[in-house]
Amino acid sequence: MELSHVSFEEHDSIATLAFTKPERRNPLSLEVMLELRDALRAIGASKARGVILGSTGPVYCAGHDYADLVNRDLAGMRQLLVVCTELMTALQAIPQPVIARVQGLATGAGCQLVAACDLAIASQDAEFQTPGGAGGLFCTTPMVSVSRAVGRKRALELLFTGDKIDAQSALEWGLVNRVVPAGELESATDALIRRASRGSAFSKGLGKQAYYAQIDLDQPKAYAYAMEVMAANAVAEDGQESIRAFTEKRRPQWKP
């Protein structure tokens, strides 16, 4: 995959995308968002089993590139935010688990990006912020993902105050899964994405899709939907292989 604005590598079926503009605080410019969106969609259609979203430098992602926002009219603003929404949606729409590997500050749409990933591991040095509450551009779109990750009261504290929270607070609030020393960030991220991506790729993708489809339904509707998905999974090739392998006391063989 040839990319201009983010880096890409794949090792042992784990794809890694990373921001590469630390001198500019790794902003989500329109070009970066388009490239990242398209790269995620391409990975989603590939044989990769998991995705790491990493970065370089002291800032993980500074959110929107304000150079894109200056003198942009309403239609232009909408177009920019549509692309951003498509990017955030792609993180959850592709079948592979996606993990954010956060080494520094994730602010604004950068914090949104972390919240939108399926999983996240942060360095002890990482910080998280939705700064709009302290200025004149409220973080309304970051609010969508952040609120679903940390709950109402904590989301509103972040959104209203614009304060940074440290990695430990992000862990306690549910924004990240783990906090590790900086020197262990890559290995801890790799270990979690490999555990999260093991097993049947078909079943994993079906399960991820079902998770996001049911999470905002009321309980009866969620059970009705989940029941149908699990029944379909159970009669599919990988589901039957899992059942047969268990009863025959052998390791399952998943289809490629």
BAFI-3210 file (N, C-alpha, C; in Angstrom, 3 decimals, decimal comma, padded with zeros to 6 digits):
// residues 256
n [1|2|3|4|5|6|7|8|9|10|11|12|13|14|15|16|17|18|19|20|21|22|23|24|25|26|27|28|29|30|31|32|33|34|35|36|37|38|39|40|41|42|43|44|45|46|47|48|49|50|51|52|53|54|55|56|57|58|59|60|61|62|63|64|65|66|67|68|69|70|71|72|73|74|75|76|77|78|79|80|81|82|83|84|85|86|87|88|89|90|91|92|93|94|95|96|97|98|99|100|101|102|103|104|105|106|107|108|109|110|111|112|113|114|115|116|117|118|119|120|121|122|123|124|125|126|127|128|129|130|131|132|133|134|135|136|137|138|139|140|141|142|143|144|145|146|147|148|149|150|151|152|153|154|155|156|157|158|159|160|161|162|163|164|165|166|167|168|169|170|171|172|173|174|175|176|177|178|179|180|181|182|183|184|185|186|187|188|189|190|191|192|193|194|195|196|197|198|199|200|201|202|203|204|205|206|207|208|209|210|211|212|213|214|215|216|217|218|219|220|221|222|223|224|225|226|227|228|229|230|231|232|233|234|235|236|237|238|239|240|241|242|243|244|245|246|247|248|249|250|251|252|253|254|255|256]
n.u [000,843|000,733|001,275|000,974|000,670|000,421|002,082|002,529|002,679|002,945|003,001|003,225|000,453|-000,661|-001,620|-000,168|-000,843|000,358|000,699|002,780|003,764|005,185|006,324|004,301|002,444|000,937|-001,655|-005,153|-005,550|-007,480|-006,451|-005,010|-007,094|-008,668|-006,835|-006,284|-008,848|-009,370|-007,269|-007,892|-010,277|-009,281|-007,597|-009,556|-010,766|-008,828|-006,571|-005,529|-005,383|-005,621|-005,413|-003,199|-003,171|-000,967|001,556|003,928|006,362|005,824|003,109|000,198|-002,084|-003,256|-005,815|-008,236|-006,827|-006,344|-005,755|-007,241|-009,736|-009,960|-011,695|-013,435|-016,536|-020,003|-020,905|-018,438|-017,381|-019,168|-018,533|-015,904|-016,335|-017,958|-016,127|-014,448|-016,251|-016,719|-014,201|-014,046|-016,171|-015,237|-013,264|-014,755|-016,327|-014,820|-013,872|-011,754|-010,199|-009,304|-006,706|-005,692|-002,534|-001,191|001,027|001,370|-000,091|-003,540|-005,826|-008,891|-010,278|-008,398|-008,569|-011,132|-010,617|-009,149|-011,147|-012,940|-011,679|-011,543|-010,064|-007,589|-004,293|-002,239|000,680|002,347|002,877|000,923|-001,797|-005,158|-007,767|-010,533|-010,651|-012,431|-014,349|-013,118|-012,783|-013,937|-015,038|-016,865|-016,387|-018,138|-018,472|-016,332|-017,484|-019,360|-018,063|-016,468|-018,332|-019,592|-017,608|-016,790|-018,972|-021,698|-021,339|-018,539|-017,761|-019,011|-017,632|-015,054|-015,762|-016,971|-015,025|-012,631|-010,259|-007,155|-006,770|-004,859|-003,077|-003,677|-006,131|-007,627|-007,636|-009,075|-011,489|-012,347|-011,545|-009,232|-007,667|-005,358|-002,538|000,826|004,424|006,453|008,459|007,383|005,239|004,933|005,295|003,281|001,002|001,168|000,924|-001,711|-003,301|-002,783|-003,883|-006,516|-007,127|-006,984|-008,185|-011,169|-011,323|-013,603|-015,690|-014,873|-015,109|-017,859|-018,755|-017,727|-019,121|-021,699|-021,526|-021,359|-023,757|-025,710|-025,281|-026,548|-029,196|-032,354|-032,707|-034,419|-034,525|-031,812|-031,131|-032,747|-031,581|-028,890|-029,274|-030,047|-027,711|-025,857|-026,954|-026,714|-023,924|-023,283|-024,137|-022,587|-019,567|-017,118|-018,179|-019,335|-017,008|-015,666|-017,348|-017,267|-014,512|-014,254|-015,874|-014,532|-012,146|-009,797|-007,596|-009,083|-009,477|-009,292|-010,977|-009,232]
n.v [-001,191|002,104|005,095|008,585|010,320|009,000|006,275|002,807|-000,572|-004,146|-007,004|-010,345|-010,642|-008,489|-005,246|-002,025|001,328|004,638|007,974|010,511|013,085|014,574|017,066|018,801|018,171|016,000|016,388|015,948|016,504|017,219|015,710|013,738|012,451|011,436|009,665|007,908|006,901|005,546|003,718|002,153|000,986|-000,533|-002,302|-003,558|-005,133|-006,953|-009,728|-009,233|-009,544|-007,901|-004,452|-001,825|001,461|003,848|006,343|009,103|010,993|013,626|014,191|012,419|012,774|015,799|016,457|018,138|019,869|023,138|024,839|023,892|024,804|027,542|030,238|028,559|027,748|027,029|024,727|023,652|023,124|021,168|019,161|018,528|017,488|015,341|013,622|013,166|011,827|009,568|008,406|007,796|006,016|003,994|002,790|001,213|-000,218|-001,976|-005,472|-006,334|-006,234|-003,077|-001,232|001,530|002,948|004,806|007,316|009,906|013,188|013,138|014,946|016,795|015,909|013,939|012,697|011,768|009,894|007,920|007,104|006,014|003,762|000,172|-000,830|000,398|001,297|003,039|004,996|005,821|008,496|009,615|011,837|013,153|014,979|017,157|020,036|022,065|023,113|025,075|027,070|028,524|026,730|024,176|020,731|019,003|016,856|015,075|014,482|012,460|009,894|009,919|010,139|007,693|006,050|006,779|007,464|009,551|011,664|011,939|012,384|014,852|016,432|016,443|017,669|020,143|021,478|021,367|020,459|018,633|015,126|012,696|009,621|007,619|008,462|008,305|005,551|004,752|005,941|004,569|005,091|004,032|000,758|-000,208|001,055|001,634|001,574|003,803|002,490|000,000|000,184|-000,510|-003,331|-004,163|-003,310|-004,838|-007,390|-007,354|-006,866|-009,175|-011,149|-010,306|-010,756|-013,446|-016,763|-017,515|-015,560|-014,920|-015,287|-013,407|-010,965|-010,964|-010,862|-008,378|-006,584|-007,146|-006,319|-003,453|-002,966|-003,749|-002,318|000,115|-000,531|-001,258|-003,719|-006,046|-005,847|-005,947|-008,539|-010,020|-009,384|-010,233|-012,941|-013,911|-013,407|-015,024|-017,557|-017,761|-017,681|-020,030|-022,051|-021,605|-022,285|-021,929|-021,769|-024,331|-025,840|-025,035|-026,110|-028,860|-029,367|-028,942|-030,997|-033,173|-032,992|-031,602|-029,284|-026,499|-025,938|-023,194|-021,654|-019,950]
n.w [000,000|-001,007|000,528|001,290|003,432|005,849|007,489|006,567|007,459|007,437|009,416|010,125|009,644|010,988|010,572|010,550|010,866|010,903|012,144|010,763|011,021|013,160|013,657|013,112|014,934|014,249|012,765|011,873|008,958|005,978|003,872|005,238|006,636|004,525|003,330|005,445|005,987|003,526|003,543|005,781|004,902|002,785|004,164|005,643|003,711|003,227|004,008|006,476|010,047|012,220|013,354|014,071|015,220|015,194|016,100|015,945|017,789|020,328|020,420|019,973|018,279|017,072|016,408|014,315|011,506|011,735|009,671|007,589|008,241|008,185|006,837|005,485|004,042|005,035|003,648|002,974|005,519|006,358|004,507|005,236|007,804|007,225|005,976|008,171|009,859|008,297|008,471|011,254|011,384|009,714|011,283|013,009|011,285|009,727|009,640|011,250|014,524|015,891|017,302|019,219|019,632|021,902|022,419|023,264|023,573|022,870|021,311|020,864|017,790|017,698|020,181|019,859|017,866|019,265|021,057|019,253|018,295|018,622|020,757|023,081|024,019|026,234|026,725|029,805|029,650|028,103|027,259|027,308|025,709|025,136|023,835|023,157|024,899|026,371|024,625|021,561|019,811|020,167|021,015|019,342|017,480|018,299|020,743|020,264|019,973|022,306|024,407|024,247|025,071|027,699|029,269|030,534|032,597|032,926|030,301|029,836|031,646|030,497|028,052|028,730|030,318|028,889|029,879|030,164|030,676|032,459|031,621|033,502|034,542|032,196|031,895|034,193|033,618|031,411|028,810|027,743|027,502|028,778|030,627|030,224|030,871|028,889|027,423|027,078|025,436|022,660|022,668|024,433|023,100|020,765|021,875|022,883|020,567|019,161|020,800|020,666|018,037|017,494|016,646|014,723|011,865|010,430|012,322|014,222|012,814|012,344|014,970|015,846|014,200|015,102|017,757|017,630|016,370|018,213|020,569|021,223|021,228|022,855|025,507|024,841|021,993|021,438|022,285|020,500|018,042|018,496|018,945|016,442|014,961|016,321|015,915|013,128|012,921|014,250|012,516|010,342|008,432|009,950|012,508|012,852|012,621|014,939|016,888|016,278|016,629|019,355|020,434|019,438|020,630|019,597|017,873|016,290|012,748|010,894|008,126|005,469]
ca.u [000,000|001,537|000,604|001,768|000,475|000,598|002,908|001,853|003,464|002,221|003,892|002,480|-000,977|-001,089|-001,346|000,070|-000,899|000,902|000,887|004,211|004,045|005,309|006,659|003,035|001,584|000,119|-003,047|-006,054|-005,888|-008,396|-005,692|-004,718|-008,331|-009,042|-005,898|-006,477|-010,140|-009,242|-006,364|-008,645|-011,201|-008,492|-007,201|-010,768|-011,038|-007,642|-006,425|-004,985|-006,208|-005,763|-004,877|-002,671|-003,137|000,087|001,952|005,311|006,543|005,199|001,656|-000,398|-002,845|-003,752|-007,163|-008,365|-005,850|-007,106|-005,536|-008,354|-010,986|-009,961|-012,463|-014,232|-017,953|-020,779|-020,852|-017,089|-017,259|-019,913|-017,785|-014,773|-016,820|-018,422|-014,935|-014,037|-017,207|-016,447|-012,998|-014,387|-017,042|-014,424|-012,581|-015,664|-017,002|-013,996|-014,052|-010,615|-010,024|-008,412|-006,202|-004,906|-001,290|-001,136|002,277|001,415|-001,371|-004,603|-006,704|-009,933|-010,597|-007,435|-009,192|-012,239|-010,047|-008,859|-012,423|-013,617|-011,014|-012,099|-009,207|-006,548|-003,254|-001,583|001,892|002,149|003,031|-000,176|-002,842|-006,358|-008,393|-011,457|-010,376|-013,380|-015,108|-012,380|-012,636|-015,137|-015,473|-017,168|-016,017|-019,427|-018,311|-015,622|-018,421|-020,099|-017,268|-016,004|-019,461|-019,867|-016,500|-016,566|-020,196|-022,209|-020,783|-017,129|-017,696|-019,370|-016,519|-014,062|-016,274|-017,222|-013,835|-011,492|-009,056|-006,485|-006,685|-003,674|-003,336|-004,322|-007,536|-008,240|-007,850|-010,156|-012,730|-012,738|-011,142|-008,196|-007,674|-004,145|-001,504|002,097|005,595|006,698|009,295|006,620|004,015|004,816|005,129|001,970|000,006|001,260|000,399|-003,169|-003,944|-002,676|-004,908|-007,835|-007,357|-006,833|-009,438|-011,758|-011,484|-015,011|-016,481|-014,457|-015,727|-019,299|-018,951|-017,483|-020,264|-022,858|-021,347|-021,732|-025,160|-026,629|-024,920|-027,479|-030,563|-032,835|-032,301|-035,129|-034,086|-030,430|-031,137|-033,320|-030,558|-027,733|-029,674|-029,999|-026,317|-025,179|-027,471|-026,081|-022,522|-023,181|-024,331|-021,585|-018,460|-016,213|-018,917|-019,420|-015,659|-015,394|-018,144|-016,722|-013,194|-014,446|-016,395|-013,541|-010,950|-008,683|-007,501|-009,878|-008,796|-010,145|-010,821|-008,405]
ca.v [000,000|003,314|006,200|009,809|011,113|008,113|005,120|001,515|-001,800|-005,333|-008,040|-011,476|-010,383|-007,308|-004,023|-000,844|002,660|005,585|009,372|010,732|014,521|015,032|018,484|019,534|017,586|014,941|016,820|015,249|017,315|016,537|014,710|012,630|011,717|010,683|008,564|006,954|006,243|004,605|002,647|001,257|000,205|-001,521|-003,326|-004,300|-006,100|-007,793|-010,888|-008,819|-010,017|-006,848|-003,159|-000,909|002,858|004,433|007,715|009,427|012,291|013,852|014,320|011,317|013,419|017,104|016,716|018,789|020,863|024,393|025,456|023,449|025,398|028,992|030,778|027,519|028,056|025,994|023,499|023,118|022,557|019,909|018,174|018,122|016,672|014,084|012,775|012,760|010,823|008,345|007,817|007,196|004,881|002,921|002,085|000,240|-000,977|-003,061|-006,645|-006,589|-005,390|-001,924|-000,761|002,766|002,884|006,243|007,626|011,308|013,880|012,936|016,070|017,064|014,744|012,894|011,969|011,070|008,750|006,901|006,600|005,258|002,468|-000,908|-000,990|001,425|001,193|004,339|005,189|006,617|009,906|010,048|012,707|013,152|016,285|017,734|021,401|023,063|023,746|026,231|028,027|028,921|025,678|023,037|019,445|018,329|015,533|014,195|014,111|011,239|008,722|010,012|009,856|006,256|005,350|007,079|007,743|010,918|012,672|012,162|013,017|016,263|017,126|016,668|018,562|021,487|022,140|021,364|020,044|017,373|014,100|011,867|008,261|006,838|008,853|007,729|004,137|004,638|006,396|003,643|005,553|003,111|-000,558|-000,408|002,087|000,927|002,436|004,160|001,481|-001,233|000,490|-001,290|-004,759|-004,371|-003,152|-006,016|-008,548|-007,284|-007,028|-010,577|-011,897|-009,872|-011,159|-014,885|-017,462|-017,410|-014,196|-014,776|-015,110|-012,148|-009,881|-011,020|-010,421|-006,942|-005,926|-007,318|-005,495|-002,067|-002,906|-003,962|-001,634|001,190|-001,029|-001,680|-005,101|-007,049|-005,762|-006,395|-009,999|-010,542|-009,247|-011,068|-014,343|-014,248|-013,426|-016,194|-018,744|-017,803|-018,019|-021,424|-022,976|-021,304|-023,249|-021,777|-022,108|-025,781|-026,343|-024,795|-027,071|-030,210|-029,468|-029,072|-032,328|-034,179|-032,722|-031,273|-027,861|-026,189|-025,479|-022,148|-021,381|-018,747]
ca.w [000,000|-001,115|001,208|001,331|004,645|006,997|007,143|006,612|007,385|007,873|009,922|010,680|009,462|011,738|009,824|011,380|010,263|011,888|011,770|010,539|010,968|014,547|013,694|013,025|015,972|013,649|012,651|010,962|007,794|005,068|003,122|006,149|006,922|003,333|003,149|006,532|005,726|002,422|003,960|006,664|004,079|002,053|005,138|005,980|002,646|003,057|004,900|007,778|011,159|013,216|012,935|015,085|014,791|016,002|015,830|016,260|018,424|021,637|020,282|019,202|017,209|017,538|015,924|013,011|011,073|011,666|008,363|006,750|008,694|007,986|005,705|004,831|004,205|005,718|002,848|003,106|006,867|006,364|003,731|006,068|008,916|006,645|005,818|009,520|010,321|007,538|009,053|012,540|011,100|009,136|012,371|013,602|010,242|009,195|010,508|012,132|015,707|015,714|018,595|019,215|020,411|022,190|023,099|023,686|023,693|021,887|021,617|019,889|016,969|018,046|021,289|019,207|017,163|020,272|021,561|018,205|018,107|019,446|021,929|023,163|025,047|026,354|027,513|031,024|029,299|027,245|027,806|026,479|025,873|024,153|024,294|022,688|025,982|026,876|023,534|020,850|018,892|021,033|020,406|019,179|016,862|019,230|021,802|019,929|020,349|023,690|025,295|024,215|025,726|029,122|030,002|030,445|033,505|032,640|028,984|029,957|032,307|029,456|027,015|029,263|030,857|027,978|030,606|029,851|031,712|032,265|031,167|034,550|034,559|031,000|032,203|035,168|032,989|030,360|027,486|027,273|028,155|029,561|030,681|030,405|030,688|027,490|026,785|026,873|024,690|021,429|022,955|025,052|022,041|019,902|022,597|022,985|019,264|018,755|021,538|020,199|016,652|017,317|016,389|013,391|011,371|010,059|013,539|014,845|012,082|012,613|016,349|015,941|013,580|015,988|018,960|017,377|015,978|019,333|021,806|021,539|021,229|024,164|025,732|024,034|020,596|021,387|022,338|019,257|017,007|018,820|018,794|015,022|014,532|016,883|015,229|011,806|013,148|014,681|011,395|009,319|008,384|011,090|013,723|012,948|012,879|016,355|017,663|016,041|017,243|020,806|020,765|019,036|021,435|018,711|017,538|015,096|011,539|010,343|006,697|005,290]
c.u [000,882|000,753|001,547|001,752|000,541|001,463|002,092|002,895|002,603|003,214|003,059|000,980|-001,534|-000,652|-001,162|000,033|-000,414|000,991|002,386|004,579|004,205|005,627|005,412|002,007|000,577|-001,355|-003,843|-006,468|-006,853|-007,668|-005,371|-005,967|-008,760|-008,134|-006,092|-007,790|-009,997|-008,320|-007,078|-009,612|-010,470|-008,036|-008,401|-011,097|-009,886|-007,653|-005,790|-005,939|-006,423|-005,079|-004,400|-002,664|-002,176|000,433|003,424|005,366|005,770|003,685|001,143|-001,162|-003,485|-005,149|-007,140|-007,240|-006,591|-006,850|-006,637|-009,645|-011,096|-010,701|-013,228|-015,707|-018,693|-020,740|-019,481|-016,851|-017,977|-019,140|-016,601|-015,223|-017,433|-017,247|-014,453|-014,952|-017,007|-015,205|-013,330|-015,263|-016,245|-013,701|-013,455|-016,349|-016,156|-014,052|-012,934|-010,671|-009,004|-008,000|-005,399|-003,704|-000,862|000,096|002,326|000,022|-002,303|-005,676|-007,717|-010,312|-009,576|-007,930|-010,390|-011,755|-009,756|-010,151|-013,130|-012,964|-011,634|-011,372|-008,192|-005,586|-002,488|-000,282|001,536|002,223|001,845|-001,145|-003,991|-007,153|-009,423|-011,506|-011,437|-014,148|-014,428|-012,219|-013,967|-015,636|-015,650|-016,893|-017,255|-019,283|-017,416|-016,513|-019,089|-019,334|-016,864|-017,126|-019,773|-018,769|-016,478|-017,839|-020,477|-021,470|-019,325|-016,944|-017,997|-018,303|-015,413|-014,510|-016,456|-015,937|-012,733|-010,199|-008,462|-006,683|-005,471|-004,077|-004,050|-005,797|-008,273|-008,527|-009,039|-011,510|-013,194|-012,375|-010,061|-008,273|-006,516|-003,333|-000,207|003,243|005,882|007,493|008,571|005,417|003,865|004,561|003,765|000,853|-000,014|000,658|-001,130|-003,829|-003,850|-003,662|-006,302|-008,152|-007,217|-008,210|-009,914|-011,928|-012,937|-015,868|-016,158|-015,126|-017,222|-019,594|-018,741|-018,657|-021,488|-022,741|-021,838|-023,194|-026,098|-026,435|-025,896|-028,938|-031,036|-032,642|-033,092|-034,694|-032,647|-030,349|-031,686|-032,293|-029,401|-028,046|-029,577|-028,553|-025,614|-025,656|-026,816|-024,619|-022,374|-023,352|-023,354|-020,402|-017,543|-016,910|-019,015|-018,056|-015,294|-016,108|-017,579|-015,370|-013,301|-014,893|-015,389|-012,202|-009,700|-008,674|-008,330|-009,005|-009,706|-009,923|-010,033|-009,253]
c.v [001,246|004,495|007,389|010,495|010,305|006,948|003,842|000,405|-002,949|-006,409|-009,121|-011,188|-009,260|-006,065|-002,866|000,404|003,647|006,986|009,674|012,214|015,088|016,509|019,367|018,997|016,592|015,319|015,933|016,217|016,531|015,433|013,488|011,801|010,876|009,466|007,486|006,196|005,177|003,441|001,651|000,386|-000,869|-002,652|-004,193|-005,377|-007,076|-008,975|-010,515|-009,224|-008,958|-005,595|-002,384|000,483|003,593|005,848|007,892|010,793|012,441|014,004|013,167|011,875|014,678|017,417|017,456|019,790|022,175|025,157|025,059|024,202|026,891|029,349|029,708|027,815|026,868|024,676|022,844|022,485|021,219|018,817|017,633|017,167|015,357|013,122|012,269|011,661|009,503|007,632|007,105|005,958|003,705|002,121|000,967|-000,639|-002,125|-004,253|-006,874|-005,724|-004,289|-001,404|000,519|002,586|004,325|006,572|009,056|011,891|013,516|013,967|016,309|015,811|013,627|012,051|011,166|009,797|007,604|006,265|005,721|003,909|001,424|-001,024|000,144|001,106|002,510|004,214|005,982|008,114|010,454|010,966|012,772|014,420|016,517|019,232|022,437|023,781|024,967|027,305|028,328|027,906|024,394|021,729|018,566|016,965|014,604|013,678|012,766|010,006|008,744|009,658|008,371|005,453|005,563|007,361|009,231|011,929|012,973|012,790|014,504|017,057|017,432|017,757|019,986|022,206|022,307|020,941|018,768|016,401|013,231|010,438|007,431|007,177|008,270|006,242|003,966|005,016|005,478|004,068|004,668|001,816|-000,777|000,875|001,380|001,925|002,651|003,077|000,175|-001,040|-000,389|-002,766|-005,050|-004,255|-004,374|-007,237|-008,524|-007,483|-008,471|-011,446|-011,568|-010,375|-012,669|-015,524|-017,250|-015,948|-013,928|-014,485|-013,782|-010,961|-009,810|-010,484|-008,927|-006,165|-005,992|-006,457|-004,074|-001,925|-002,986|-003,017|-000,534|000,768|-001,285|-003,193|-006,125|-007,036|-006,248|-007,919|-010,601|-010,495|-010,204|-012,554|-014,778|-014,335|-014,677|-017,480|-018,888|-018,193|-019,510|-022,405|-022,702|-022,265|-023,144|-022,091|-023,607|-026,407|-026,160|-025,824|-028,481|-030,388|-029,646|-030,491|-033,429|-033,980|-032,527|-029,770|-027,590|-025,723|-024,459|-021,991|-020,081|-017,512]
c.w [000,000|-000,546|001,298|002,683|005,941|006,546|007,279|006,614|007,869|008,255|010,585|010,740|010,333|010,961|010,801|010,508|011,312|011,298|011,721|010,433|012,380|014,658|013,597|014,017|015,392|013,515|011,696|009,855|006,910|004,316|003,986|006,398|005,728|003,154|004,212|006,360|004,651|002,770|004,871|005,873|003,289|002,970|005,501|004,968|002,430|004,023|006,243|008,887|012,226|012,725|014,158|014,480|015,710|015,577|016,169|016,927|019,720|021,603|019,434|018,011|017,765|017,048|014,598|012,766|010,860|010,366|007,388|007,053|008,395|006,699|004,918|005,072|004,813|004,956|002,952|004,459|006,941|005,634|004,528|007,171|008,441|006,482|007,178|010,056|009,585|008,065|010,359|012,351|010,548|010,211|012,940|012,560|009,708|010,153|011,510|013,392|015,427|017,083|018,397|020,130|020,691|023,025|023,643|023,781|022,538|022,190|020,506|019,126|017,154|019,209|020,778|018,526|018,127|020,771|020,541|017,943|019,026|020,774|021,937|024,293|025,047|027,137|028,770|030,743|028,508|028,009|026,800|026,769|024,764|024,463|023,955|023,778|026,558|025,804|022,880|019,843|019,694|020,293|020,223|018,525|017,689|020,360|021,534|020,372|021,810|024,663|025,353|024,891|027,234|029,911|030,140|031,318|033,183|031,259|029,085|030,703|031,300|028,483|027,521|029,657|029,822|028,640|030,024|031,014|031,410|031,915|032,224|034,664|033,359|031,191|033,136|034,559|031,855|028,953|026,886|028,074|029,106|029,565|031,024|030,329|029,207|026,753|026,492|025,962|023,447|021,722|023,571|024,023|021,140|020,589|022,645|021,622|018,790|019,533|021,010|018,799|016,428|017,081|014,962|012,992|010,984|011,284|014,229|014,149|012,310|014,011|016,522|015,358|014,502|017,240|018,723|016,963|017,182|020,509|022,191|021,445|022,648|024,281|024,929|022,567|020,447|021,416|021,052|018,129|017,256|018,646|017,335|014,516|015,056|016,229|013,854|011,911|013,462|013,529|010,249|009,452|009,595|012,405|013,918|013,212|014,350|017,225|017,507|016,718|018,752|021,163|020,434|019,741|020,557|018,467|016,290|013,941|010,848|008,848|006,525|004,993]
res [m|e|l|s|h|v|s|f|e|e|h|d|s|i|a|t|l|a|f|t|k|p|e|r|r|n|p|l|s|l|e|v|m|l|e|l|r|d|a|l|r|a|i|g|a|s|k|a|r|g|v|i|l|g|s|t|g|p|v|y|c|a|g|h|d|y|a|d|l|v|n|r|d|l|a|g|m|r|q|l|l|v|v|c|t|e|l|m|t|a|l|q|a|i|p|q|p|v|i|a|r|v|q|g|l|a|t|g|a|g|c|q|l|v|a|a|c|d|l|a|i|a|s|q|d|a|e|f|q|t|p|g|g|a|g|g|l|f|c|t|t|p|m|v|s|v|s|r|a|v|g|r|k|r|a|l|e|l|l|f|t|g|d|k|i|d|a|q|s|a|l|e|w|g|l|v|n|r|v|v|p|a|g|e|l|e|s|a|t|d|a|l|i|r|r|a|s|r|g|s|a|f|s|k|g|l|g|k|q|a|y|y|a|q|i|d|l|d|q|p|k|a|y|a|y|a|m|e|v|m|a|a|n|a|v|a|e|d|g|q|e|s|i|r|a|f|t|e|k|r|r|p|q|w|k|p]
***
